[in-house]
Amino acid sequence: MNHQLIIRTRFALLNLQNKFMYNCNYKAKSTRRRCYCTITATSQDNKSRPRIKRILQDGVTTDKRSNIGFVKARHHDGIVNVGCIDVPEAVQRSILKCAQGYSQKEITDMTKKLSDYLKCRELPTEHKEFKGVVTEKFDLFRMDTGISDLISDQGDLKGVVELVKMAGKQAVLAAKQEVYRWRGIDYDSATATAYLVGRGPANYAATLRVLNEIRLREPWFDPTSVLDFGSGVGTTVWAADHLWGSGIRDYFAVDISSAAADLARRAAPLATNVTHREFLPASTQVRYDLVVATYSLIELPGRRFRNHAVATLWNKTNPGGFLVLIEHGNPFGHSVLLEARQLILDSDPSCSVFAPCSHHLVCPMSRFSLTCRFSQTFHHCKPLNNHSVHTEWFSYLVLYKPRRPLTAATWPRAVDHVRKRGKHIICQLCCSDGDLAKVTFTKGKTNPLLYKATRKIKLGDLLPVVVNVDSAGGGDS
């Protein structure tokens, strides 16, 4: 058993060496009961590997437009995170009424199964990728069966045709077993109820966190109309109503599931100005101040459908309005947002990236194969869930269609957990020059006001400073 473990470890190291360009050395020692394995990894080409810039506190200065020094450190302009979010009491009571037809065990099992599936869901395989896998499998079957030799010998043509058909069917079956089998979800009454109970509070928390950042950084923005694409159970309506209240006169919710739309009406009884439809408005003249798509793009069956949906949503956004896209905080959700970001920047050069990026360049997180994701804590409905406090990981993108210049500054954002030590702080920031910078603030050499403000930021917050890239030092993370 121990020898088999050593062999598997060796093959894993070979894959690591081929994929990430590392020289991996290992020492294995096997006894009757235990297996010891020591692994060391060194880079084959240090110059070709991307590096995160390391910057000392001397290369960081406080932005004069910030309010650091005038307010308490935990209230400076860069704080965009909110505390643990609770679902409104009226909505909680409505959720409990919607789940009355199921026992607690049934609703718990359904919500856990659906939530786990959604978080681990991958993107659908594109037709070109699947066709390439089928071609590879067909070539392997052709070599194994010797079809090429039979064709060159000009033997029985009928037999050759039958062998080609059989090899083609086997190639398609083998390709289907290898690629990810994506399937759309049919949100019937039971599935929609499970989504309302299990994913409703999480969606509401992520949406409220993103929309609240717009309200904090751009106080002048007061939307009067909202378009919710893939509205589901209506969590965007809950969040927008909580922030802007009666100022929003028109909600237009689009979702193909009639069961989810029915639950959305029952879960938000106070919102009477909501129109539910299965399709987007056909008129190109109908536009909205705020357009939101929460966990919806990954539900579309391919890249072509996602690009069409993103382009349509951007056209439905009013000048001076925002387009908000939110997906799961995993590599698949991040890649979907990167596709949408690049598509809109290419089609409309006047577009402004509001958050989380502070630039219009290539995402630096993708260069390091990292996922740009953020977290938000929230409370579940207590009678239906024993563990009341949960954390939702999400990725998001906010685009602004310019009508007037934005007032918010392009400050760097913390894209990793801030490491706070006794007398120094380490922050990994996404800067306005399109690079990642790892900045170290020491207590003795940093401005005391800036040091206190830095200790209060968390993952996703902005740091109201100007980073001097010329002060970057060597080394990598």
Residue, then its C-alpha position, 0 to 999 in steps of 0.5 A: m500500500n505504501h509503495q502504491l502511494i509513493i508511485r501516485t505521488r511521483f506521478a502527481l509531481l510529474n504533472l506539477q512539473n509539466k503544468f507549472m514548470y517546476n523541478c520537483n525532487y522528492k525523497a520517499k521512505s516506506t515502513r510497514r505502517r507509514c509512508y514519508c515523502t519530502i518534496t522540494a520544488t524549484s523553478q525551471d525559469n525564474k525569469s519567465r515566471p510572473r512576479i508580484k511586485r513588492i513595494l515598501q511603505d516609502g512608495v505609498t502616499t496618502d491620497k489627499r482626496s481621502n478623509i483619513g485623519f478627519v474621521k475614525a480609521r474604520h470609517h475612511d472612504g475606502i471601506v466598502n465592506v458591510g457587516c453580517i447581513d440579515v434578510p428583512e423580517a418581512v421576507q423571512r416570514s414570506i420564506l417560511k410560508c413558502a416552505q410550509g409544504y415541506s418538512q425541515k428534513e426535506i427542505t434541508d436535504m434539497t437545499k444542501k444538494l442544490s447549493d453544493y451542485l451550483k457551487c461546483r458547477e462548471l461551464p458548458t463545453e463549447h462545440k469546437e472543444f467537443k469536436g476536437v476531443v472527438t477527433e482525437k478519440f477517432d484517430l486513436f480508434r483508427m490506429d487501433t483497428g487498422i482502418s488506414d491499412l484496410i483503405s490503402d489495401q483497397g479491400d472490402l469497402k463495405g467492411v471499411v465503412e462499417l468500421v469507420k462508423m463504429a469508430g466514430k460512435q466509439a469516439v463520440l461515446a469516449a468524448k462524452q465520458e471525458v468532457y464535462r456534461w453540463r445540463g440546464i436546471d429545470y426550476d419546478s416548484a420544489t427546486a425553486t423552493a429549495y433555491l429560495v430557502g438555500r440560496g436566497p439569503a446568500n444571493y441577497a447578501a452578495t447583491l446588497r454588498v455590491l449595490n451598497e458599494i455603488r451607493l457609498r462611492e457615488p452618492w449622486f446615483d439614485p436609480t428610478s428603474v431596475l432590470d433584473f435578468g435571471s431574477g429567480v426568487g427576486t433577491t435583487v428586488w430585496a436589495a435595491d428596495h433596501l438601499w433606495g426604497s420608494g425612489i425606484r418606480d419600476y422593477f422589470a424581472v426576467d426569468i424563464s421559470s414561472a415557479a420561481a417568478d411565483l415564489a418571487r411574488r410571494a416572498a416580496p409582498l411589499a414590492t408592488n411595482v415589479t413586472h415579471r416576464e419570461f423575456l427581455p423587452a423587444s424595444t431597443q428604446v426601453r432602458y433602465d438606470l440599473v441592470v443586474a444579472t446575479y448568478s445568471l450568465i453561468e446558467l446559459p448553455g454556451r459562450r455565444f448565448r452569454n455574449h449575446a446576453v451581455a451585449t443586450l444588457w449593456n444596450k438596455t443600460n441608460p447613460g449614467g447607469f450601471l451594469v452589475l454582474i455577479e457570479h460564484g467565486n470560483p474560476f468558472g464564475h471569474s472567467v465568465l466575468l472576464e469574458a463579459r468585461q472584455l466584450i464590452l470594453d471592445s465594443d464600447p471604448s467609452c465604457s468605464v470599469f467601476a469595480p472591482c478593477s481600478h483600470h481597463l487593462v488585462c486582469p492581473m489575477s488571470r496572469f497569476s491564475l488566481t481567482c478574483r473573489f470576495s466574501q460576505t457573511f450573512h444570517h440564514c433563516k434560523p428555523l430552517n438552518n441550524h448554522s445561522v452564520h454563513t459566508e458567501w464567496f462571489s465574483y462581481l463586475v460593475l460597469y458604468k455607461p458614462r454620462r458624467p465623470l465618476t467622482a470616485a478615485t481609482w484607489p487600489r483594492a485589497v484582493d487578498h486577506v490582509r495579514k496583520r502582524g504585531k508591528h507590520i501589515i502586508c497587503q496584496l493590492c490591485c493597482s490602477d496600473g494593471d499590476l498586483a503589488k504586495v505592500t508592507f506597512t511597518k508601524g515605525k516608518t509609516n504615517p500613523l494615520l495611514y497605518k491605523a486606516t490600513r489595519k481596518i481594511k479587509l478583503g475587497d476594501l479600497l486603500p486611499v493611497v497612491v502607489n509609486v510603482d517605481s519603488a517596487g523591489g525584487g522577489d515574488s510571492 
